[in-house]
Amino acid sequence: MKPITTLLLAGLVSVFSACDVLDQLPQAEVAESIAVTNKKGANAALAGLYNQLQDANYYGRNFQLISDVASDISQSVGTWDFYREMDTYVTAPANRENAALWTRGYRAINIANTLIANVPNLADLTTAEKNTLLGQAYFLRGLVYFDLTRVYAGVPGVVGALGVPIVLTPSKTVDESLYPSRPTLQASYDQVESDLLKSLELLPDAYASDITTRAQAVKGTAKALLSRLYLYLKQPAKVVQYASEVIADPKYVLQTSYESIFSGKFTAESVFELNFGSTDQSGMRNWYFPSSLGGRGDIAIHESFYQELIANPKDVRGKMVARDNTVNVYYSTKYQKAGNIDNAHIIRIAEIYLNRAEARAQSGDLPGALADLNKIRNRAGVESLTVSGVQPTLDAIWQERKVELAFEGHRFFDLVRTNQALTKLVQVSRKNGPPVTLSNAGRQIFPIPLADIDSNKKLVQNDGYK
């Protein structure tokens, strides 16, 4: 895996490889001579930026699978040692999948930096066009820094002291800027907040196409991610503020049918959804579906979670899992489109209701919290809850997140940010080995990749991996 000194330069090259994220057109290669010096180059760079998120090492599968196997919903049952390490909390700094996510994230950041540095000076763009390009670049940089911080740095007040390296200018030459140190954890979150607030200032409310509005960042997308961010930062008033603004936006609506969110694409449920097609395939179906159904089958649902999902026959979410009798494993059917073209749901309006429910409970508004929680439960076909007390209400909301957002990249990070990882991930049964427990608090985050530690003496390894 390339160290950060190399990947930052590689990320610049990635600017010139673009993919249409909306229309499933064949990948378009943009000549390196067409840098971000005009409108065409800027649009190509933006497409390349979204393409980084689509990559298999990011939202093409890796980010979601890391969260799944490191939590209590899924496990590694195949031959891929890198996910088994994560599953059993022995992730090595040289772990391939861990390093691949880091690399892909910084390549995306470098493209965003290139756009932010160059778009303001382009003569063939209107002010509105510049704002749209810059707004998306800031949003995507904020999203990537948020993801990298959650994976490699931690959550304030729970785990971690150091953030991830913050690089805000494009990498063009090998100099000291390619050897960044780690700021404080709070500084990393401050950067995420700054980028998202800037994107909110610049982005439009919508695009001409409804699909584009859900596939590319708009103001609602930024507000939705801010509501998630402020959960991590324990600022419930801001969670309620931004979540309420998204919920009030008529273009975001809970689908009547839960199943249709995944059998279709870009439904009213979607706030931010990445498109996958024949030239940009998702790996989720392949890794979850057993070999008897044409998949790789390396990842399977924990039997205990499968039993949770099917316990209530009225709950439609229990219909989105299945058992393979050939090898006796359980798998998710959220991703089942032939050709591996299932979309990645980065933000759904259901999450925003649950974000607000949690923040309302933390603020003492228990009726409001239950109202939001029960919207999600009722849509799934199950009865409303009538629990009382702050902690029981929070416990119910967290359980609902586990079920509602399963296999979408949330569970492990939810356990960590709510300070439950060390109590919930205890004696978790596994099909291919003894039960495992996350007992090392420092392993609630992942290691800085070994190649980067070796090449950049300013980087400090996380305590759980020293």
Secondary structure, 3 states (H helix, E strand, C coil): CCCHHHHHHHHHHHCCEECCCCCCCCCEECCCCCCCCCHHHHHHHHHHHHHHHHCCCCCCCHHHHHHHHCCCCEEECCCCHHHHHHHCCCCCCCCHHHHHHHHHHHHHHHHHHHHHHHHHHCCCCCHHHHHHHHHHHHHHHHHHHHHHHHHHCCECCCECCECCCCCCCCCCCCCHHHCCCCCEHHHHHHHHHHHHHHHHHHCCCCCCCHHHHHHCCCHHHHHHHHHHHHHHCCCHHHHHHHHHHHHHCCCCCCCCCHHHHHHCCCCCCEEEEECCECCECCCHHHHHCCHHHCCCCCEEECHHHHHHHHCCCCCHHHHHEEEECCCCEEEECCCCCCCCCCCEEEEEHHHHHHHHHHHHHHCCCHHHHHHHHHHHHHHCCCCCCCCCCHHHHHHHHHHHHHHHCCCCCCHHHHHHHCCCHHHHCCCEEECCEEEECCCCHHHHCCCCCHHHHHHCCCCCCCHHHC
